[in-house]
Amino acid sequence: MKGEFIVLRRVRGGDVDLVATLYGIYGKLTLFLKEGYLNENPLFGVFEPFNVVDIDFYQSGNIIIPNDVRKVRRFSYKAKDYEQFIYMSKISEAVLKFVHSYDEKIYKLLFNELEKKVKNLNTSLLRFYINLIEILGYTPKFLYEGKIGQKVKINLENGEIGSGNYEIKGSYIKLLRKIKNTKDYERIRITKGSFKEIEKFLRDFLNYHTK
């Protein structure tokens, strides 16, 4: 079998074996590479998080084992920058947690976000969550309609403002709408405290629909 995948996560299996979670045309798969943490292994360094790998592999139960690597794009090098690393880690973790099957649009979104240089960590992350929610088809009506007061109540099931019991500041919804509708959204500045609250809301929304 052959396919292109993005490496979402890598852990040790035992002392020197490598276990990675990949996302690609076959969905999320677990890869096992015997002695993958040894420097002398010819595939050492290939299955780093964020790399895009085109591999020839075979399947053994629920595990895939690589025969050969046909091509690798080493996006892991970009993670040497601290903010870039945080961004790449968070979007990979979001796909791990909230995406359960392959979707070409999600793959392209993840690929493009890993490839780009992040200028504003907070607004870029919020824009990513918005894009992910919309691609997954969980209509976020709070982004498009509903009167915004000082505080709003949101129905997590359909995203409507005014009919639910999830309470959030109206200013946060205004910020999300601005990020959604502004082409140069990375110019928008958000305080650390506001970002944490808005991120929690978007993740709670995603978790409600994907748990």
Summary of the structure (lengths in Angstrom):
residues: 211
radius of gyration: 19.2
end to end distance: 30.8
largest distance: 61.4
contacts: 644
relative contact order: 0.11
helix: 42%
strand: 27%
